[in-house]
Amino acid sequence: MSSKIFVTVSGVDKVGIVAKVTAVLAQYEVNIEDIKQTLMQGHFVMFMLCDIAKSTYTFKEIKEALTNAGGEMGMEIWVQKKEIFDNMHNI
């Protein structure tokens, strides 16, 4: 099973979004392998490919921490295992 996860962040742009999300990832020992972000008419969207192989936390714990951080910022944060993401987008 792969240790890769996708993290998607979406919401109204404001100061500190990247800092907050990456701080949670660092706290949970998650490595960011790739990151893309954009602004679409004031709407912030960020995609990250991360690796949780060296984390001492479970996928569920990481997902919950990120979801809670999103709630604190008024942002939507989705966390998916890469295999599930890949299967959803393969027809």
PDB file of N, CA, C and O in Angstrom, chain B, residues numbered from 101:
ATOM      1  N   MET B 101       0.846  -1.188   0.000  1.00  0.00           N
ATOM      2  CA  MET B 101       0.000   0.000   0.000  1.00  0.00           C
ATOM      3  C   MET B 101       0.889   1.249   0.000  1.00  0.00           C
ATOM      4  O   MET B 101       1.879   1.331   0.727  1.00  0.00           O
ATOM      5  N   SER B 102       0.513   2.191  -0.817  1.00  0.00           N
ATOM      6  CA  SER B 102       1.285   3.429  -0.958  1.00  0.00           C
ATOM      7  C   SER B 102       1.127   4.317   0.274  1.00  0.00           C
ATOM      8  O   SER B 102       0.100   4.298   0.953  1.00  0.00           O
ATOM      9  N   SER B 103       2.157   5.082   0.535  1.00  0.00           N
ATOM     10  CA  SER B 103       2.115   6.028   1.657  1.00  0.00           C
ATOM     11  C   SER B 103       1.821   7.446   1.172  1.00  0.00           C
ATOM     12  O   SER B 103       1.963   8.407   1.928  1.00  0.00           O
ATOM     13  N   LYS B 104       1.415   7.570  -0.079  1.00  0.00           N
ATOM     14  CA  LYS B 104       1.152   8.889  -0.664  1.00  0.00           C
ATOM     15  C   LYS B 104      -0.287   9.313  -0.403  1.00  0.00           C
ATOM     16  O   LYS B 104      -1.216   8.506  -0.452  1.00  0.00           O
ATOM     17  N   ILE B 105      -0.444  10.615  -0.122  1.00  0.00           N
ATOM     18  CA  ILE B 105      -1.779  11.182   0.056  1.00  0.00           C
ATOM     19  C   ILE B 105      -1.887  12.482  -0.739  1.00  0.00           C
ATOM     20  O   ILE B 105      -0.888  13.155  -0.995  1.00  0.00           O
ATOM     21  N   PHE B 106      -3.116  12.820  -1.123  1.00  0.00           N
ATOM     22  CA  PHE B 106      -3.409  14.111  -1.733  1.00  0.00           C
ATOM     23  C   PHE B 106      -4.134  14.964  -0.702  1.00  0.00           C
ATOM     24  O   PHE B 106      -5.051  14.499  -0.026  1.00  0.00           O
ATOM     25  N   VAL B 107      -3.712  16.216  -0.593  1.00  0.00           N
ATOM     26  CA  VAL B 107      -4.374  17.184   0.284  1.00  0.00           C
ATOM     27  C   VAL B 107      -4.851  18.324  -0.610  1.00  0.00           C
ATOM     28  O   VAL B 107      -4.060  18.926  -1.337  1.00  0.00           O
ATOM     29  N   THR B 108      -6.143  18.615  -0.552  1.00  0.00           N
ATOM     30  CA  THR B 108      -6.727  19.697  -1.338  1.00  0.00           C
ATOM     31  C   THR B 108      -7.314  20.721  -0.374  1.00  0.00           C
ATOM     32  O   THR B 108      -8.071  20.377   0.533  1.00  0.00           O
ATOM     33  N   VAL B 109      -6.952  21.986  -0.586  1.00  0.00           N
ATOM     34  CA  VAL B 109      -7.417  23.080   0.268  1.00  0.00           C
ATOM     35  C   VAL B 109      -8.163  24.078  -0.611  1.00  0.00           C
ATOM     36  O   VAL B 109      -7.680  24.450  -1.680  1.00  0.00           O
ATOM     37  N   SER B 110      -9.334  24.510  -0.164  1.00  0.00           N
ATOM     38  CA  SER B 110     -10.131  25.419  -0.970  1.00  0.00           C
ATOM     39  C   SER B 110     -10.914  26.377  -0.073  1.00  0.00           C
ATOM     40  O   SER B 110     -11.422  25.991   0.981  1.00  0.00           O
ATOM     41  N   GLY B 111     -10.999  27.628  -0.511  1.00  0.00           N
ATOM     42  CA  GLY B 111     -11.786  28.613   0.229  1.00  0.00           C
ATOM     43  C   GLY B 111     -11.408  30.024  -0.162  1.00  0.00           C
ATOM     44  O   GLY B 111     -10.597  30.237  -1.063  1.00  0.00           O
ATOM     45  N   VAL B 112     -11.999  30.982   0.520  1.00  0.00           N
ATOM     46  CA  VAL B 112     -11.726  32.388   0.253  1.00  0.00           C
ATOM     47  C   VAL B 112     -10.287  32.688   0.668  1.00  0.00           C
ATOM     48  O   VAL B 112      -9.848  32.298   1.749  1.00  0.00           O
ATOM     49  N   ASP B 113      -9.565  33.382  -0.199  1.00  0.00           N
ATOM     50  CA  ASP B 113      -8.153  33.683   0.062  1.00  0.00           C
ATOM     51  C   ASP B 113      -7.999  34.582   1.281  1.00  0.00           C
ATOM     52  O   ASP B 113      -8.764  35.525   1.481  1.00  0.00           O
ATOM     53  N   LYS B 114      -6.994  34.268   2.088  1.00  0.00           N
ATOM     54  CA  LYS B 114      -6.659  35.070   3.264  1.00  0.00           C
ATOM     55  C   LYS B 114      -5.216  34.790   3.637  1.00  0.00           C
ATOM     56  O   LYS B 114      -4.635  33.812   3.167  1.00  0.00           O
ATOM     57  N   VAL B 115      -4.644  35.614   4.457  1.00  0.00           N
ATOM     58  CA  VAL B 115      -3.265  35.460   4.908  1.00  0.00           C
ATOM     59  C   VAL B 115      -3.146  34.233   5.814  1.00  0.00           C
ATOM     60  O   VAL B 115      -3.991  34.010   6.680  1.00  0.00           O
ATOM     61  N   GLY B 116      -2.088  33.437   5.607  1.00  0.00           N
ATOM     62  CA  GLY B 116      -1.750  32.360   6.533  1.00  0.00           C
ATOM     63  C   GLY B 116      -2.222  30.970   6.187  1.00  0.00           C
ATOM     64  O   GLY B 116      -1.978  30.036   6.950  1.00  0.00           O
ATOM     65  N   ILE B 117      -2.895  30.799   5.051  1.00  0.00           N
ATOM     66  CA  ILE B 117      -3.416  29.479   4.704  1.00  0.00           C
ATOM     67  C   ILE B 117      -2.274  28.467   4.543  1.00  0.00           C
ATOM     68  O   ILE B 117      -2.279  27.409   5.174  1.00  0.00           O
ATOM     69  N   VAL B 118      -1.311  28.798   3.707  1.00  0.00           N
ATOM     70  CA  VAL B 118      -0.200  27.879   3.449  1.00  0.00           C
ATOM     71  C   VAL B 118       0.568  27.612   4.737  1.00  0.00           C
ATOM     72  O   VAL B 118       0.935  26.471   5.017  1.00  0.00           O
ATOM     73  N   ALA B 119       0.811  28.656   5.520  1.00  0.00           N
ATOM     74  CA  ALA B 119       1.549  28.512   6.775  1.00  0.00           C
ATOM     75  C   ALA B 119       0.838  27.553   7.732  1.00  0.00           C
ATOM     76  O   ALA B 119       1.482  26.696   8.337  1.00  0.00           O
ATOM     77  N   LYS B 120      -0.465  27.688   7.871  1.00  0.00           N
ATOM     78  CA  LYS B 120      -1.229  26.841   8.794  1.00  0.00           C
ATOM     79  C   LYS B 120      -1.222  25.387   8.342  1.00  0.00           C
ATOM     80  O   LYS B 120      -0.977  24.486   9.144  1.00  0.00           O
ATOM     81  N   VAL B 121      -1.490  25.155   7.058  1.00  0.00           N
ATOM     82  CA  VAL B 121      -1.559  23.784   6.550  1.00  0.00           C
ATOM     83  C   VAL B 121      -0.194  23.109   6.629  1.00  0.00           C
ATOM     84  O   VAL B 121      -0.094  21.959   7.056  1.00  0.00           O
ATOM     85  N   THR B 122       0.848  23.813   6.222  1.00  0.00           N
ATOM     86  CA  THR B 122       2.173  23.198   6.253  1.00  0.00           C
ATOM     87  C   THR B 122       2.659  22.996   7.695  1.00  0.00           C
ATOM     88  O   THR B 122       3.424  22.067   7.955  1.00  0.00           O
ATOM     89  N   ALA B 123       2.237  23.834   8.620  1.00  0.00           N
ATOM     90  CA  ALA B 123       2.598  23.642  10.030  1.00  0.00           C
ATOM     91  C   ALA B 123       1.978  22.349  10.572  1.00  0.00           C
ATOM     92  O   ALA B 123       2.626  21.608  11.312  1.00  0.00           O
ATOM     93  N   VAL B 124       0.741  22.089  10.207  1.00  0.00           N
ATOM     94  CA  VAL B 124       0.085  20.833  10.625  1.00  0.00           C
ATOM     95  C   VAL B 124       0.820  19.642  10.018  1.00  0.00           C
ATOM     96  O   VAL B 124       1.086  18.656  10.706  1.00  0.00           O
ATOM     97  N   LEU B 125       1.145  19.733   8.737  1.00  0.00           N
ATOM     98  CA  LEU B 125       1.865  18.635   8.092  1.00  0.00           C
ATOM     99  C   LEU B 125       3.216  18.390   8.766  1.00  0.00           C
ATOM    100  O   LEU B 125       3.600  17.240   8.977  1.00  0.00           O
ATOM    101  N   ALA B 126       3.926  19.445   9.100  1.00  0.00           N
ATOM    102  CA  ALA B 126       5.218  19.299   9.778  1.00  0.00           C
ATOM    103  C   ALA B 126       5.038  18.672  11.154  1.00  0.00           C
ATOM    104  O   ALA B 126       5.803  17.788  11.540  1.00  0.00           O
ATOM    105  N   GLN B 127       4.044  19.121  11.887  1.00  0.00           N
ATOM    106  CA  GLN B 127       3.776  18.588  13.229  1.00  0.00           C
ATOM    107  C   GLN B 127       3.488  17.085  13.169  1.00  0.00           C
ATOM    108  O   GLN B 127       3.871  16.341  14.072  1.00  0.00           O
ATOM    109  N   TYR B 128       2.816  16.643  12.106  1.00  0.00           N
ATOM    110  CA  TYR B 128       2.449  15.236  11.960  1.00  0.00           C
ATOM    111  C   TYR B 128       3.461  14.447  11.116  1.00  0.00           C
ATOM    112  O   TYR B 128       3.184  13.335  10.668  1.00  0.00           O
ATOM    113  N   GLU B 129       4.636  15.048  10.912  1.00  0.00           N
ATOM    114  CA  GLU B 129       5.765  14.374  10.254  1.00  0.00           C
ATOM    115  C   GLU B 129       5.446  13.921   8.826  1.00  0.00           C
ATOM    116  O   GLU B 129       5.849  12.839   8.399  1.00  0.00           O
ATOM    117  N   VAL B 130       4.719  14.766   8.103  1.00  0.00           N
ATOM    118  CA  VAL B 130       4.320  14.477   6.725  1.00  0.00           C
ATOM    119  C   VAL B 130       5.216  15.265   5.779  1.00  0.00           C
ATOM    120  O   VAL B 130       5.410  16.468   5.957  1.00  0.00           O
ATOM    121  N   ASN B 131       5.761  14.590   4.778  1.00  0.00           N
ATOM    122  CA  ASN B 131       6.634  15.231   3.794  1.00  0.00           C
ATOM    123  C   ASN B 131       5.824  15.701   2.589  1.00  0.00           C
ATOM    124  O   ASN B 131       5.064  14.925   2.009  1.00  0.00           O
ATOM    125  N   ILE B 132       5.983  16.962   2.214  1.00  0.00           N
ATOM    126  CA  ILE B 132       5.332  17.495   1.012  1.00  0.00           C
ATOM    127  C   ILE B 132       6.250  17.232  -0.167  1.00  0.00           C
ATOM    128  O   ILE B 132       7.393  17.688  -0.185  1.00  0.00           O
ATOM    129  N   GLU B 133       5.747  16.494  -1.157  1.00  0.00           N
ATOM    130  CA  GLU B 133       6.548  16.166  -2.333  1.00  0.00           C
ATOM    131  C   GLU B 133       6.276  17.084  -3.509  1.00  0.00           C
ATOM    132  O   GLU B 133       7.163  17.329  -4.327  1.00  0.00           O
ATOM    133  N   ASP B 134       5.058  17.594  -3.599  1.00  0.00           N
ATOM    134  CA  ASP B 134       4.705  18.504  -4.690  1.00  0.00           C
ATOM    135  C   ASP B 134       3.572  19.390  -4.198  1.00  0.00           C
ATOM    136  O   ASP B 134       2.715  18.957  -3.428  1.00  0.00           O
ATOM    137  N   ILE B 135       3.581  20.625  -4.650  1.00  0.00           N
ATOM    138  CA  ILE B 135       2.551  21.571  -4.219  1.00  0.00           C
ATOM    139  C   ILE B 135       2.222  22.513  -5.371  1.00  0.00           C
ATOM    140  O   ILE B 135       3.114  23.014  -6.055  1.00  0.00           O
ATOM    141  N   LYS B 136       0.935  22.744  -5.572  1.00  0.00           N
ATOM    142  CA  LYS B 136       0.456  23.687  -6.581  1.00  0.00           C
ATOM    143  C   LYS B 136      -0.634  24.519  -5.925  1.00  0.00           C
ATOM    144  O   LYS B 136      -1.458  24.002  -5.171  1.00  0.00           O
ATOM    145  N   GLN B 137      -0.629  25.802  -6.219  1.00  0.00           N
ATOM    146  CA  GLN B 137      -1.698  26.646  -5.704  1.00  0.00           C
ATOM    147  C   GLN B 137      -2.053  27.707  -6.727  1.00  0.00           C
ATOM    148  O   GLN B 137      -1.244  28.077  -7.578  1.00  0.00           O
ATOM    149  N   THR B 138      -3.268  28.181  -6.623  1.00  0.00           N
ATOM    150  CA  THR B 138      -3.725  29.214  -7.538  1.00  0.00           C
ATOM    151  C   THR B 138      -4.829  30.033  -6.873  1.00  0.00           C
ATOM    152  O   THR B 138      -5.446  29.597  -5.900  1.00  0.00           O
ATOM    153  N   LEU B 139      -5.059  31.196  -7.403  1.00  0.00           N
ATOM    154  CA  LEU B 139      -6.192  32.027  -7.008  1.00  0.00           C
ATOM    155  C   LEU B 139      -7.130  32.132  -8.201  1.00  0.00           C
ATOM    156  O   LEU B 139      -6.703  32.469  -9.306  1.00  0.00           O
ATOM    157  N   MET B 140      -8.384  31.847  -7.981  1.00  0.00           N
ATOM    158  CA  MET B 140      -9.383  31.972  -9.043  1.00  0.00           C
ATOM    159  C   MET B 140     -10.465  32.913  -8.551  1.00  0.00           C
ATOM    160  O   MET B 140     -11.336  32.519  -7.776  1.00  0.00           O
ATOM    161  N   GLN B 141     -10.408  34.159  -9.003  1.00  0.00           N
ATOM    162  CA  GLN B 141     -11.366  35.196  -8.619  1.00  0.00           C
ATOM    163  C   GLN B 141     -11.517  35.291  -7.099  1.00  0.00           C
ATOM    164  O   GLN B 141     -12.630  35.298  -6.573  1.00  0.00           O
ATOM    165  N   GLY B 142     -10.380  35.365  -6.407  1.00  0.00           N
ATOM    166  CA  GLY B 142     -10.383  35.500  -4.960  1.00  0.00           C
ATOM    167  C   GLY B 142     -10.560  34.205  -4.192  1.00  0.00           C
ATOM    168  O   GLY B 142     -10.574  34.200  -2.961  1.00  0.00           O
ATOM    169  N   HIS B 143     -10.697  33.103  -4.924  1.00  0.00           N
ATOM    170  CA  HIS B 143     -10.877  31.792  -4.305  1.00  0.00           C
ATOM    171  C   HIS B 143      -9.540  31.057  -4.334  1.00  0.00           C
ATOM    172  O   HIS B 143      -8.976  30.842  -5.406  1.00  0.00           O
ATOM    173  N   PHE B 144      -9.032  30.671  -3.173  1.00  0.00           N
ATOM    174  CA  PHE B 144      -7.747  30.004  -3.037  1.00  0.00           C
ATOM    175  C   PHE B 144      -7.920  28.496  -3.220  1.00  0.00           C
ATOM    176  O   PHE B 144      -8.817  27.894  -2.630  1.00  0.00           O
ATOM    177  N   VAL B 145      -7.061  27.891  -4.037  1.00  0.00           N
ATOM    178  CA  VAL B 145      -7.066  26.440  -4.227  1.00  0.00           C
ATOM    179  C   VAL B 145      -5.623  25.955  -4.170  1.00  0.00           C
ATOM    180  O   VAL B 145      -4.746  26.507  -4.835  1.00  0.00           O
ATOM    181  N   MET B 146      -5.383  24.915  -3.367  1.00  0.00           N
ATOM    182  CA  MET B 146      -4.039  24.351  -3.254  1.00  0.00           C
ATOM    183  C   MET B 146      -4.141  22.828  -3.270  1.00  0.00           C
ATOM    184  O   MET B 146      -4.998  22.237  -2.612  1.00  0.00           O
ATOM    185  N   PHE B 147      -3.241  22.207  -4.040  1.00  0.00           N
ATOM    186  CA  PHE B 147      -3.141  20.750  -4.115  1.00  0.00           C
ATOM    187  C   PHE B 147      -1.748  20.355  -3.653  1.00  0.00           C
ATOM    188  O   PHE B 147      -0.760  20.974  -4.048  1.00  0.00           O
ATOM    189  N   MET B 148      -1.666  19.336  -2.823  1.00  0.00           N
ATOM    190  CA  MET B 148      -0.369  18.842  -2.367  1.00  0.00           C
ATOM    191  C   MET B 148      -0.333  17.322  -2.470  1.00  0.00           C
ATOM    192  O   MET B 148      -1.287  16.630  -2.116  1.00  0.00           O
ATOM    193  N   LEU B 149       0.793  16.826  -2.965  1.00  0.00           N
ATOM    194  CA  LEU B 149       1.074  15.393  -2.917  1.00  0.00           C
ATOM    195  C   LEU B 149       2.041  15.211  -1.762  1.00  0.00           C
ATOM    196  O   LEU B 149       3.117  15.809  -1.748  1.00  0.00           O
ATOM    197  N   CYS B 150       1.669  14.395  -0.800  1.00  0.00           N
ATOM    198  CA  CYS B 150       2.467  14.224   0.412  1.00  0.00           C
ATOM    199  C   CYS B 150       2.774  12.748   0.644  1.00  0.00           C
ATOM    200  O   CYS B 150       2.117  11.860   0.100  1.00  0.00           O
ATOM    201  N   ASP B 151       3.794  12.516   1.470  1.00  0.00           N
ATOM    202  CA  ASP B 151       4.185  11.158   1.827  1.00  0.00           C
ATOM    203  C   ASP B 151       4.119  11.027   3.345  1.00  0.00           C
ATOM    204  O   ASP B 151       4.733  11.807   4.073  1.00  0.00           O
ATOM    205  N   ILE B 152       3.364  10.026   3.815  1.00  0.00           N
ATOM    206  CA  ILE B 152       3.202   9.819   5.253  1.00  0.00           C
ATOM    207  C   ILE B 152       4.018   8.617   5.753  1.00  0.00           C
ATOM    208  O   ILE B 152       3.829   8.176   6.886  1.00  0.00           O
ATOM    209  N   ALA B 153       4.917   8.090   4.922  1.00  0.00           N
ATOM    210  CA  ALA B 153       5.674   6.876   5.265  1.00  0.00           C
ATOM    211  C   ALA B 153       6.469   7.014   6.558  1.00  0.00           C
ATOM    212  O   ALA B 153       6.560   6.058   7.327  1.00  0.00           O
ATOM    213  N   LYS B 154       7.041   8.175   6.807  1.00  0.00           N
ATOM    214  CA  LYS B 154       7.898   8.357   7.989  1.00  0.00           C
ATOM    215  C   LYS B 154       7.148   8.954   9.180  1.00  0.00           C
ATOM    216  O   LYS B 154       7.737   9.204  10.232  1.00  0.00           O
ATOM    217  N   SER B 155       5.854   9.179   9.006  1.00  0.00           N
ATOM    218  CA  SER B 155       5.055   9.725  10.099  1.00  0.00           C
ATOM    219  C   SER B 155       4.758   8.639  11.132  1.00  0.00           C
ATOM    220  O   SER B 155       4.548   7.478  10.782  1.00  0.00           O
ATOM    221  N   THR B 156       4.743   9.023  12.394  1.00  0.00           N
ATOM    222  CA  THR B 156       4.362   8.092  13.457  1.00  0.00           C
ATOM    223  C   THR B 156       2.854   8.158  13.721  1.00  0.00           C
ATOM    224  O   THR B 156       2.353   7.519  14.646  1.00  0.00           O
ATOM    225  N   TYR B 157       2.137   8.933  12.906  1.00  0.00           N
ATOM    226  CA  TYR B 157       0.693   9.090  13.053  1.00  0.00           C
ATOM    227  C   TYR B 157      -0.032   8.286  11.971  1.00  0.00           C
ATOM    228  O   TYR B 157       0.534   7.992  10.918  1.00  0.00           O
ATOM    229  N   THR B 158      -1.270   7.942  12.240  1.00  0.00           N
ATOM    230  CA  THR B 158      -2.073   7.208  11.262  1.00  0.00           C
ATOM    231  C   THR B 158      -2.657   8.170  10.228  1.00  0.00           C
ATOM    232  O   THR B 158      -2.723   9.379  10.453  1.00  0.00           O
ATOM    233  N   PHE B 159      -3.077   7.616   9.098  1.00  0.00           N
ATOM    234  CA  PHE B 159      -3.757   8.410   8.077  1.00  0.00           C
ATOM    235  C   PHE B 159      -4.963   9.125   8.694  1.00  0.00           C
ATOM    236  O   PHE B 159      -5.192  10.306   8.435  1.00  0.00           O
ATOM    237  N   LYS B 160      -5.717   8.413   9.497  1.00  0.00           N
ATOM    238  CA  LYS B 160      -6.918   8.982  10.119  1.00  0.00           C
ATOM    239  C   LYS B 160      -6.572  10.174  11.009  1.00  0.00           C
ATOM    240  O   LYS B 160      -7.272  11.186  10.977  1.00  0.00           O
ATOM    241  N   GLU B 161      -5.504  10.071  11.802  1.00  0.00           N
ATOM    242  CA  GLU B 161      -5.095  11.169  12.677  1.00  0.00           C
ATOM    243  C   GLU B 161      -4.654  12.390  11.870  1.00  0.00           C
ATOM    244  O   GLU B 161      -4.978  13.525  12.219  1.00  0.00           O
ATOM    245  N   ILE B 162      -3.918  12.146  10.798  1.00  0.00           N
ATOM    246  CA  ILE B 162      -3.453  13.241   9.936  1.00  0.00           C
ATOM    247  C   ILE B 162      -4.640  13.924   9.267  1.00  0.00           C
ATOM    248  O   ILE B 162      -4.731  15.152   9.240  1.00  0.00           O
ATOM    249  N   LYS B 163      -5.547  13.116   8.728  1.00  0.00           N
ATOM    250  CA  LYS B 163      -6.734  13.646   8.055  1.00  0.00           C
ATOM    251  C   LYS B 163      -7.572  14.487   9.026  1.00  0.00           C
ATOM    252  O   LYS B 163      -8.039  15.568   8.668  1.00  0.00           O
ATOM    253  N   GLU B 164      -7.758  13.998  10.236  1.00  0.00           N
ATOM    254  CA  GLU B 164      -8.547  14.723  11.228  1.00  0.00           C
ATOM    255  C   GLU B 164      -7.884  16.050  11.604  1.00  0.00           C
ATOM    256  O   GLU B 164      -8.568  17.065  11.734  1.00  0.00           O
ATOM    257  N   ALA B 165      -6.567  16.051  11.779  1.00  0.00           N
ATOM    258  CA  ALA B 165      -5.852  17.284  12.123  1.00  0.00           C
ATOM    259  C   ALA B 165      -5.981  18.325  11.016  1.00  0.00           C
ATOM    260  O   ALA B 165      -6.193  19.505  11.293  1.00  0.00           O
ATOM    261  N   LEU B 166      -5.853  17.890   9.766  1.00  0.00           N
ATOM    262  CA  LEU B 166      -5.975  18.818   8.643  1.00  0.00           C
ATOM    263  C   LEU B 166      -7.403  19.335   8.501  1.00  0.00           C
ATOM    264  O   LEU B 166      -7.615  20.520   8.246  1.00  0.00           O
ATOM    265  N   THR B 167      -8.373  18.453   8.665  1.00  0.00           N
ATOM    266  CA  THR B 167      -9.785  18.861   8.579  1.00  0.00           C
ATOM    267  C   THR B 167     -10.106  19.880   9.668  1.00  0.00           C
ATOM    268  O   THR B 167     -10.801  20.864   9.413  1.00  0.00           O
ATOM    269  N   ASN B 168      -9.605  19.649  10.876  1.00  0.00           N
ATOM    270  CA  ASN B 168      -9.826  20.593  11.974  1.00  0.00           C
ATOM    271  C   ASN B 168      -9.171  21.942  11.687  1.00  0.00           C
ATOM    272  O   ASN B 168      -9.760  22.989  11.960  1.00  0.00           O
ATOM    273  N   ALA B 169      -7.952  21.922  11.137  1.00  0.00           N
ATOM    274  CA  ALA B 169      -7.266  23.168  10.777  1.00  0.00           C
ATOM    275  C   ALA B 169      -8.068  23.932   9.732  1.00  0.00           C
ATOM    276  O   ALA B 169      -8.179  25.156   9.797  1.00  0.00           O
ATOM    277  N   GLY B 170      -8.621  23.210   8.780  1.00  0.00           N
ATOM    278  CA  GLY B 170      -9.455  23.841   7.761  1.00  0.00           C
ATOM    279  C   GLY B 170     -10.666  24.518   8.375  1.00  0.00           C
ATOM    280  O   GLY B 170     -11.009  25.643   8.014  1.00  0.00           O
ATOM    281  N   GLY B 171     -11.307  23.833   9.298  1.00  0.00           N
ATOM    282  CA  GLY B 171     -12.464  24.407   9.982  1.00  0.00           C
ATOM    283  C   GLY B 171     -12.122  25.678  10.737  1.00  0.00           C
ATOM    284  O   GLY B 171     -12.896  26.635  10.740  1.00  0.00           O
ATOM    285  N   GLU B 172     -10.956  25.684  11.381  1.00  0.00           N
ATOM    286  CA  GLU B 172     -10.518  26.871  12.120  1.00  0.00           C
ATOM    287  C   GLU B 172     -10.310  28.073  11.200  1.00  0.00           C
ATOM    288  O   GLU B 172     -10.488  29.219  11.612  1.00  0.00           O
ATOM    289  N   MET B 173      -9.930  27.798   9.948  1.00  0.00           N
ATOM    290  CA  MET B 173      -9.668  28.880   8.989  1.00  0.00           C
ATOM    291  C   MET B 173     -10.871  29.182   8.099  1.00  0.00           C
ATOM    292  O   MET B 173     -10.826  30.117   7.300  1.00  0.00           O
ATOM    293  N   GLY B 174     -11.934  28.408   8.225  1.00  0.00           N
ATOM    294  CA  GLY B 174     -13.083  28.565   7.343  1.00  0.00           C
ATOM    295  C   GLY B 174     -12.802  28.053   5.936  1.00  0.00           C
ATOM    296  O   GLY B 174     -13.378  28.540   4.963  1.00  0.00           O
ATOM    297  N   MET B 175     -11.904  27.060   5.835  1.00  0.00           N
ATOM    298  CA  MET B 175     -11.515  26.481   4.549  1.00  0.00           C
ATOM    299  C   MET B 175     -11.970  25.025   4.485  1.00  0.00           C
ATOM    300  O   MET B 175     -12.150  24.376   5.516  1.00  0.00           O
ATOM    301  N   GLU B 176     -12.150  24.528   3.283  1.00  0.00           N
ATOM    302  CA  GLU B 176     -12.416  23.100   3.081  1.00  0.00           C
ATOM    303  C   GLU B 176     -11.081  22.410   2.837  1.00  0.00           C
ATOM    304  O   GLU B 176     -10.298  22.857   1.999  1.00  0.00           O
ATOM    305  N   ILE B 177     -10.815  21.338   3.552  1.00  0.00           N
ATOM    306  CA  ILE B 177      -9.616  20.545   3.316  1.00  0.00           C
ATOM    307  C   ILE B 177     -10.037  19.091   3.157  1.00  0.00           C
ATOM    308  O   ILE B 177     -10.699  18.515   4.021  1.00  0.00           O
ATOM    309  N   TRP B 178      -9.633  18.514   2.027  1.00  0.00           N
ATOM    310  CA  TRP B 178      -9.900  17.104   1.739  1.00  0.00           C
ATOM    311  C   TRP B 178      -8.578  16.360   1.739  1.00  0.00           C
ATOM    312  O   TRP B 178      -7.578  16.857   1.222  1.00  0.00           O
ATOM    313  N   VAL B 179      -8.575  15.174   2.317  1.00  0.00           N
ATOM    314  CA  VAL B 179      -7.376  14.345   2.362  1.00  0.00           C
ATOM    315  C   VAL B 179      -7.767  12.967   1.839  1.00  0.00           C
ATOM    316  O   VAL B 179      -8.690  12.332   2.348  1.00  0.00           O
ATOM    317  N   GLN B 180      -7.038  12.515   0.803  1.00  0.00           N
ATOM    318  CA  GLN B 180      -7.333  11.217   0.195  1.00  0.00           C
ATOM    319  C   GLN B 180      -6.056  10.421   0.013  1.00  0.00           C
ATOM    320  O   GLN B 180      -4.995  10.980  -0.263  1.00  0.00           O
ATOM    321  N   LYS B 181      -6.167   9.119   0.168  1.00  0.00           N
ATOM    322  CA  LYS B 181      -5.048   8.249  -0.183  1.00  0.00           C
ATOM    323  C   LYS B 181      -4.890   8.288  -1.692  1.00  0.00           C
ATOM    324  O   LYS B 181      -5.883   8.339  -2.418  1.00  0.00           O
ATOM    325  N   LYS B 182      -3.670   8.266  -2.166  1.00  0.00           N
ATOM    326  CA  LYS B 182      -3.396   8.403  -3.595  1.00  0.00           C
ATOM    327  C   LYS B 182      -4.070   7.301  -4.406  1.00  0.00           C
ATOM    328  O   LYS B 182      -4.587   7.569  -5.491  1.00  0.00           O
ATOM    329  N   GLU B 183      -4.075   6.060  -3.899  1.00  0.00           N
ATOM    330  CA  GLU B 183      -4.703   4.959  -4.657  1.00  0.00           C
ATOM    331  C   GLU B 183      -6.174   5.234  -4.918  1.00  0.00           C
ATOM    332  O   GLU B 183      -6.672   4.982  -6.016  1.00  0.00           O
ATOM    333  N   ILE B 184      -6.871   5.749  -3.910  1.00  0.00           N
ATOM    334  CA  ILE B 184      -8.292   6.043  -4.065  1.00  0.00           C
ATOM    335  C   ILE B 184      -8.489   7.173  -5.059  1.00  0.00           C
ATOM    336  O   ILE B 184      -9.368   7.108  -5.917  1.00  0.00           O
ATOM    337  N   PHE B 185      -7.665   8.211  -4.941  1.00  0.00           N
ATOM    338  CA  PHE B 185      -7.730   9.329  -5.868  1.00  0.00           C
ATOM    339  C   PHE B 185      -7.502   8.837  -7.297  1.00  0.00           C
ATOM    340  O   PHE B 185      -8.258   9.186  -8.204  1.00  0.00           O
ATOM    341  N   ASP B 186      -6.460   8.027  -7.498  1.00  0.00           N
ATOM    342  CA  ASP B 186      -6.155   7.502  -8.830  1.00  0.00           C
ATOM    343  C   ASP B 186      -7.294   6.670  -9.378  1.00  0.00           C
ATOM    344  O   ASP B 186      -7.646   6.800 -10.550  1.00  0.00           O
ATOM    345  N   ASN B 187      -7.882   5.812  -8.545  1.00  0.00           N
ATOM    346  CA  ASN B 187      -8.983   4.963  -8.995  1.00  0.00           C
ATOM    347  C   ASN B 187     -10.226   5.765  -9.328  1.00  0.00           C
ATOM    348  O   ASN B 187     -10.967   5.404 -10.242  1.00  0.00           O
ATOM    349  N   MET B 188     -10.468   6.851  -8.602  1.00  0.00           N
ATOM    350  CA  MET B 188     -11.623   7.696  -8.893  1.00  0.00           C
ATOM    351  C   MET B 188     -11.476   8.409 -10.236  1.00  0.00           C
ATOM    352  O   MET B 188     -12.476   8.744 -10.871  1.00  0.00           O
ATOM    353  N   HIS B 189     -10.237   8.644 -10.673  1.00  0.00           N
ATOM    354  CA  HIS B 189     -10.014   9.407 -11.878  1.00  0.00           C
ATOM    355  C   HIS B 189      -9.565   8.561 -13.068  1.00  0.00           C
ATOM    356  O   HIS B 189      -9.162   9.097 -14.100  1.00  0.00           O
ATOM    357  N   ASN B 190      -9.634   7.246 -12.920  1.00  0.00           N
ATOM    358  CA  ASN B 190      -9.357   6.335 -14.033  1.00  0.00           C
ATOM    359  C   ASN B 190     -10.659   5.698 -14.478  1.00  0.00           C
ATOM    360  O   ASN B 190     -11.397   5.128 -13.674  1.00  0.00           O
ATOM    361  N   ILE B 191     -10.927   5.802 -15.758  1.00  0.00           N
ATOM    362  CA  ILE B 191     -12.180   5.228 -16.274  1.00  0.00           C
ATOM    363  C   ILE B 191     -11.824   4.088 -17.204  1.00  0.00           C
ATOM    364  O   ILE B 191     -12.714   3.447 -17.763  1.00  0.00           O
TER     365      ILE B 191
END
